[in-house]
Amino acid sequence: MVVVWCAARRKSTFGWMPTEKRVRARRVVIADDHPTILRVVRQILDAEPRIEVVGEATNGLEAVGLVETLKPDVVVLNVVMPRMSGFEAARQIREMNPAVAVVILSTHTDEQFLKRAKELGAKGYVHKNKAAEQLVRAVDAVAEGHEYFF
């Protein structure tokens, strides 16, 4: 388990004083059938000390297995993958463990993909072209129980 120390401030009789608090890193599984995309997504997430990538999958079936074994907080899924689509993986993951937040990472911008992701219980949807700017925010948001659809 990775523990992150976060700087914070607390109110005291002497004004605002620095303090530290322990925060458990968000455990994330990522799945994409393209090795380059998988590597880039991992680099984006690894750059954040509060996020720990605990597993990588190259298809939806592997992703479901990793989620069952590793019990992450968040899973990031591509839509189009061999052996099992990201949508089917999202459905099975949400059925198996509703506490795992699903973020769809896709090149598709059609409203029907977004609608389908929501129907299957995904809590976030990020376009691959915006991953560098939005993926960490999406992981943080869904891990805290919020939705992130952009």
C-alpha positions in Angstrom: 0.0 0.0 0.0 1.3 3.4 -0.9 0.7 6.2 1.6 1.0 9.8 0.6 1.7 12.6 3.0 -0.2 15.7 2.1 0.7 19.2 3.4 -2.3 20.9 4.9 -3.1 23.8 7.2 -5.0 23.9 10.4 -6.3 26.8 12.5 -4.6 27.4 15.8 -4.6 30.2 18.3 -1.5 31.4 16.5 -3.2 31.5 13.1 -2.9 28.9 10.3 -0.2 26.3 11.0 1.1 23.7 8.7 0.2 20.1 9.5 0.5 16.7 7.7 -2.1 14.1 7.1 -1.8 10.6 5.7 -3.9 9.8 2.6 -4.0 6.4 1.0 -3.1 6.5 -2.7 -5.9 5.8 -5.1 -5.4 2.3 -6.6 -6.0 2.2 -10.3 -6.2 -0.5 -13.0 -5.8 0.6 -16.6 -6.9 -1.3 -19.7 -6.2 -0.5 -23.4 -5.2 -2.8 -26.3 -2.7 -0.3 -27.7 0.7 -0.6 -25.9 1.6 3.0 -26.6 -1.7 4.3 -25.1 -1.3 2.0 -22.2 2.2 3.4 -21.6 1.2 7.0 -21.9 -1.8 6.6 -19.6 0.5 4.9 -17.0 3.0 7.8 -17.3 0.2 10.4 -16.8 -1.1 8.6 -13.7 2.4 7.6 -12.3 3.3 11.3 -12.3 0.8 11.8 -9.4 2.0 10.6 -6.0 -1.6 10.2 -4.8 -2.3 7.6 -7.6 -0.9 4.1 -7.7 -1.3 2.1 -10.9 -1.7 -1.5 -9.6 -2.4 -3.3 -12.8 -2.5 -3.1 -16.6 -4.7 -5.1 -19.0 -4.7 -5.3 -22.8 -8.4 -6.5 -23.1 -11.6 -6.3 -21.2 -11.4 -9.9 -19.9 -8.0 -9.2 -18.3 -9.3 -6.0 -16.8 -12.2 -7.8 -15.1 -9.8 -10.4 -13.7 -7.4 -7.8 -12.4 -10.2 -5.9 -10.7 -11.4 -9.0 -9.0 -7.9 -9.9 -7.8 -6.4 -6.4 -7.0 -9.5 -4.6 -5.7 -8.7 -1.1 -7.1 -10.6 2.1 -6.3 -10.8 3.0 -10.0 -10.5 1.2 -13.3 -9.8 3.1 -16.6 -11.1 1.3 -19.6 -10.8 1.8 -23.4 -14.1 1.1 -25.2 -12.9 -1.0 -28.2 -10.7 -3.9 -27.0 -10.3 -7.6 -28.1 -11.9 -10.5 -26.2 -14.3 -8.2 -24.3 -15.2 -4.6 -24.9 -14.7 -1.9 -22.3 -18.4 -1.5 -22.1 -19.0 -5.2 -21.3 -16.0 -5.1 -18.8 -17.6 -2.0 -17.1 -20.9 -3.8 -16.8 -19.2 -6.9 -15.3 -17.0 -4.9 -12.9 -19.9 -2.8 -11.6 -22.0 -6.0 -11.1 -19.1 -7.7 -9.3 -18.0 -4.8 -7.2 -20.1 -1.6 -7.3 -17.6 0.2 -5.2 -15.1 0.3 -8.1 -15.4 3.5 -10.0 -15.2 3.1 -13.8 -13.7 5.8 -16.1 -14.1 5.2 -19.9 -11.1 6.5 -21.9 -12.1 6.7 -25.6 -11.6 8.3 -29.0 -15.4 8.3 -29.5 -17.2 11.6 -29.0 -20.6 10.4 -30.1 -23.4 11.1 -27.6 -24.4 7.4 -27.9 -21.1 6.3 -26.4 -21.4 8.7 -23.5 -25.0 7.6 -22.9 -24.0 3.9 -23.0 -21.2 4.5 -20.5 -23.6 6.1 -18.1 -26.1 3.3 -18.5 -23.5 0.8 -17.6 -22.5 2.6 -14.4 -19.4 4.4 -15.5 -18.7 7.5 -13.4 -16.4 9.2 -15.8 -15.7 9.6 -19.5 -12.5 11.2 -20.9 -11.6 11.6 -24.6 -8.1 10.3 -25.3 -7.0 13.6 -26.9 -7.7 15.2 -23.5 -6.2 12.5 -21.3 -3.1 14.5 -20.3 -5.3 17.4 -19.0 -8.3 15.5 -17.7 -7.5 11.9 -16.7 -6.0 12.7 -13.3 -9.0 15.0 -12.5 -11.4 12.2 -13.6 -9.7 9.6 -11.4 -9.7 11.9 -8.4 -13.4 12.9 -9.0 -14.7 9.4 -9.3 -12.6 8.1 -6.4 -14.3 10.7 -4.3 -17.8 9.6 -5.4 -18.4 12.3 -8.1 -18.9 12.0 -11.8 -16.6 13.3 -14.5 -18.0 13.5 -18.0 -16.1 15.6 -20.6 
